[in-house]
Amino acid sequence: MSERKVLTKYYPPDFDPSAITRTPKHLRQKGPKVITVRLMAPFSMKCTQCGEYIYRGRKFNARKETTEEKYLNISIYRFYIRCTRCSGEITFKTDPKNMDYTCEKGAKRNFEPWRDPKAENYNETQDETLDRLEREENEEKEQQERDKMAELEEKMLDSKREMAIADALDEIRTRNARIERNEGLGDEATIAALPEEVDQERLKAEKEDEEAARRAFMTSSGEKVKRIVEDEAVDSSAPEKKQTDMPPPSFTRTKKPKKPLVNKLGIKKKPSLV
C-alpha cells in the first residue's frame, strides 16, 4: 500500500521503452492538430443560414486547428464555432499580416468603416501611419496660425473702420456748428460761408419758398397782414373780489397744554352736586 504514494517507480534492468506499442493520446491523430479551447468572437458577424447576429466578445467552446499555412514563420490557426441559433458551423482563422482575423465560411463579417479596403489608409504601414499623423498635426498647427493672423487682420480693419466713422462724425459736427454760427448772417452770406459739400440748390429752393410765403402775407400796397386781437370786455358791473390779507404762516413751536393725570389713568371725574 505504501508504494502507490511514492513518486518513483521501479524499472527493471531489461526494460525497453521501444517495445511499448501504445501511443499517447495527443499523438494518435494523423491529420492536423485539433484541440478544444474557450474563446470570444473576435468581430461581430451575421450567420448566413439563419441571419443571427453574433456580437463581438461572445464566448464559445471552439475547436482550434493548426494549419500548414505560415506567414513569416508564424503559424496560422483555424477556429470552428457553432451559431447560437441554428448551430451552423462557422470557421475563421488568424491573419498575422494585418493583425486581425479572417472569416472563412458560415458567417459574414459586419461592415466596419475603419476597415474599408477602398479607403486611402487601409494598407498603409506603421511608418506611413506615423508620417500621416505628423503631417496632419503640422497642417492643424498651420491652420491655427492662419486663423490667428486672420483674426488680427479683422481687428485692424475694425479699428480703421471705427476711426473713419469717428472722423466723419467730427466733420459733421463741425459743419453743423458752422451752419449754426452763420444763421445770423444773410442768406447770401450763409450760402457763401457753407462748405462745398452742402447742396446749393436746396438752399436756393428754401429761399424761394420763404419769398413766396412773405408775398402771400402782404397786401397789394406792400403792408403786412396783422392779426387783430380783441381785448376781452371787462364787465364793470361784476363785483370786485375783496382780497383778504392773510397773515404769513409762522413755524414757531407751540406747546400744547398738558392733560390732567386723571384722564391718563382713565378715571372719570364725577360732576360736583353743588
Disulfide bonds with the S-S distance in Angstrom:
none
